[in-house]
């Protein structure tokens, strides 16, 4: 039997797409560290007092939260921002006309502030330069292999990886999970520098980005993806994304050859929404993807042998 949970309730907007907001921080369906339902989410985190599981249900302009574990008070304090209640989207009539249709498509989306940046940074690093399904597969395998069970009544729910565990994982042990040696080294570095990285949440977006990019293996795409998806930075634009310029051009420049768009063209199209460019990117994703011009790439198989010597430093 689980200990009795702590409970709190918060006022929430009637239009709050709680589930879609949280999917931005998860590795797709079946993420071992979360549960999603209709108007309800279950998330896990490790706080200063220990692990915690948070259940949030949105009904009738209220957000009802329950928490289990030693970190229950901490995660309840973080719940409003983690569920987007601290975010204030702009009114439709303050936006340029070209963005208002997208704003209607994205109504209910809020930017979240994660209580721990490291957990989301691990996922974003796994998403670097691979297909989304490959990143999800690797993230699920990593948690199931190395994470601890979460407190509370949710069978099979895993905590995010403890940074101390992350720092000690040999890169060779991650290759069979589909994690390339270079990314495995970045994950270890995240574990070593976790406390310093968490302090970046207290700084402004510019300082936070510089701090993130001081980490080897973290570039502009990774840093700004974290700012947008985990720190609620409404103006963060992840550059060097393979598909994003084409998606933005498809929705904002229907007359042009959207398949030829690049970062410069994307920034030009987003310029009228300065201050809200990252939010527009979320609306664009919600509005739908452009027609596919080629078959999906086949997923690579997982390694079935030990990596050759020299793939990584011991």
NORSUL-V467604 format. One record per helix or strand of 3 or more residues. SS is the DSSP state (A for helix, B for strand). FROM is the first residue (numbers start at 1). TO is the last residue. If there is no record, write none. Layout:
ss=SS from=FROM to=TO
ss=SS from=FROM to=TO
This chain:
ss=B from=6 to=11
ss=A from=18 to=23
ss=B from=34 to=37
ss=B from=40 to=47
ss=B from=50 to=59
ss=B from=62 to=68
ss=A from=72 to=82
ss=A from=92 to=94
ss=A from=97 to=105
ss=A from=117 to=126
ss=A from=132 to=146
ss=A from=163 to=168
ss=A from=171 to=175
ss=A from=181 to=192
ss=A from=194 to=202
ss=A from=205 to=213
ss=A from=220 to=230
ss=A from=244 to=252
ss=A from=258 to=260
ss=A from=263 to=273
ss=A from=277 to=287
